[in-house]
Amino acid sequence: MKKLFLGLAVVAGSFTFAQQKTSTSPLTFGVKAGLNVSSLSKSEGLEDQGSKVGFNAGGFVNIPVGHSFSVQPELLYSQYGSKYDQTILGKKYSYSKNLDYIAVPVMLQYNALPNLYFEAGPEFGFLVGANNKLKSESNNSSIADADVKKYTKGFNVGLGIGAGYYFIPNLGVTVRYVAGLTDTYKDNSGDAVKNNVFQVGLAYKFK
């Protein structure tokens, strides 16, 4: 983790130098938060997997690297996973897999308009929690809650694509889809089970 932050600092320093050479726009810092609608890629035994609602929140720095381009590293707490409901003998149950990450997206942004951008880039995730929950929807009670972190890979890589629109100079709405590239399970002999998430939220830049 220390190497990651050192690497990000070096990258940020390099982009800062490039920004000073190519643009008069300053660095901007901000915070963001939003809704996650996540799922796991389907494979054998996971046909019933559905979407799970979670959230993401954290901060970012926007680094101009040219007249129309910028790089935006972010540090987020982000909830991934999946959920599905099943009825057995007339009783409804819900099963959820909850995967919590410290996510580090690094987005290259193209500023199509002063207040509109499009973006793409990698996201690196560090697992901080993983559990499976079984719940009875009939009486809203928990039946099982199992920690499965030891069976889950601690590092996740995804590819994100998205856009953002600022209604005013420091407040805007963001949308992003992140497709997982790595298997979430350790020692998986079957098809890879990957994270996928659609995100929508608000971003605030400090001026």
Residue pairs with C-beta under 8 A, 6 or more apart in sequence:
1 126
4 104
4 124
8 73
8 104
11 73
11 106
12 61
12 63
12 73
15 63
15 65
15 71
16 27
16 63
18 65
19 25
19 27
19 63
19 64
19 65
22 64
22 65
22 66
22 67
23 64
23 65
23 66
23 67
25 64
25 70
26 64
27 61
27 62
27 63
27 64
28 61
28 62
28 205
28 206
28 207
29 59
29 60
29 61
29 62
29 205
29 206
30 59
30 60
30 61
30 62
30 170
30 203
30 204
30 205
30 206
31 57
31 58
31 59
31 60
31 203
31 204
32 56
32 57
32 58
32 59
32 60
32 74
32 76
32 174
32 201
32 202
32 203
32 204
33 55
33 56
33 57
33 58
33 201
33 202
34 55
34 56
34 57
34 174
34 199
34 200
34 201
34 202
35 53
35 54
35 55
35 56
35 199
35 200
35 201
36 53
36 54
36 55
36 56
36 78
36 79
36 80
36 197
36 198
36 199
37 51
37 52
37 53
37 197
37 198
37 199
38 51
38 52
38 54
38 79
38 80
38 81
38 82
38 195
38 196
38 197
38 198
39 49
39 50
39 51
39 52
39 82
39 196
39 197
40 46
40 49
40 81
40 82
40 97
40 184
40 193
40 194
40 195
40 196
41 180
41 191
41 192
41 193
41 194
41 195
41 196
42 49
43 190
43 191
43 192
43 193
44 190
44 191
45 190
46 193
48 84
48 86
49 82
49 84
50 82
50 83
50 84
50 85
51 82
51 83
52 79
52 80
52 81
52 82
52 83
52 96
52 97
52 98
54 78
54 79
54 80
54 81
54 98
55 78
55 79
56 76
56 77
56 78
56 79
56 103
56 199
56 201
57 76
57 77
58 74
58 75
58 76
58 77
58 78
58 103
59 74
59 75
60 72
60 73
60 74
60 75
60 203
61 72
61 73
62 70
62 71
62 72
62 109
62 205
63 70
63 71
63 72
63 73
64 70
65 71
68 110
68 111
68 112
69 108
69 109
69 110
69 111
70 108
70 109
70 111
70 117
71 106
71 107
71 108
71 109
72 105
72 106
72 107
72 109
72 119
73 104
73 105
73 106
73 107
74 103
74 104
74 105
74 106
74 107
75 102
75 103
75 104
76 102
76 103
76 104
76 105
77 100
77 101
77 102
77 103
77 128
78 100
78 101
78 102
78 103
78 125
78 197
79 98
79 99
79 100
79 101
80 99
80 100
80 101
80 125
80 195
80 197
81 96
81 97
81 98
81 99
82 96
82 97
83 94
83 95
83 96
83 97
84 94
84 95
85 92
85 93
85 94
85 95
85 137
86 92
86 93
86 94
86 95
87 93
91 136
91 137
91 138
92 136
92 137
92 138
93 134
93 135
93 136
93 137
93 143
94 134
94 135
94 137
95 132
95 133
95 134
95 135
96 132
96 133
96 135
97 130
97 131
97 132
97 148
98 129
98 130
98 131
98 132
98 133
99 127
99 129
99 130
99 152
99 184
99 195
100 127
100 128
100 129
100 130
101 125
101 126
101 127
101 128
101 156
102 125
102 126
102 128
103 123
103 124
103 125
103 126
104 123
104 124
104 125
104 126
105 121
105 122
105 123
105 124
105 160
105 176
105 178
106 121
106 122
106 123
106 124
107 119
107 120
107 121
107 160
107 162
108 119
108 120
108 121
109 117
109 118
109 119
109 164
110 117
110 118
110 119
111 117
112 118
115 165
115 166
115 167
115 169
115 172
116 163
116 164
116 165
116 166
117 163
117 164
118 162
118 163
119 160
119 161
119 162
119 163
119 164
119 176
120 159
120 160
120 161
120 162
121 159
121 160
122 157
122 158
122 159
122 160
123 157
123 158
123 159
123 160
123 178
124 155
124 156
124 157
125 155
125 156
125 157
125 158
125 195
126 154
126 155
126 156
127 149
127 152
127 153
127 154
127 155
127 156
129 149
130 147
130 148
130 149
130 151
130 152
131 145
131 146
131 147
131 148
131 149
132 144
132 145
132 146
132 148
133 142
133 144
133 145
133 146
134 142
134 143
134 144
134 145
135 141
135 142
135 143
136 142
136 143
150 186
151 185
151 186
152 184
152 185
152 186
153 182
153 183
153 184
153 185
153 186
155 182
156 180
156 182
156 184
156 195
157 180
157 181
157 182
158 178
158 179
158 180
158 181
158 182
158 195
158 197
159 178
159 179
159 181
160 176
160 177
160 178
160 179
161 176
161 177
162 174
162 175
162 176
162 177
162 199
163 174
163 175
163 176
164 172
164 173
164 174
164 175
164 203
165 172
165 173
166 172
166 203
166 205
167 173
169 205
169 207
170 204
170 205
170 206
170 207
171 202
171 203
171 204
171 205
172 202
172 203
172 205
173 200
173 201
173 202
173 203
174 199
174 200
174 201
174 202
174 203
175 198
175 199
175 200
176 198
176 199
176 200
177 196
177 197
177 198
177 199
178 195
178 196
178 197
178 199
179 194
179 196
180 194
180 195
180 196
181 194
182 192
182 194
183 192
183 193
183 194
184 193
184 194
184 195
185 192
185 193
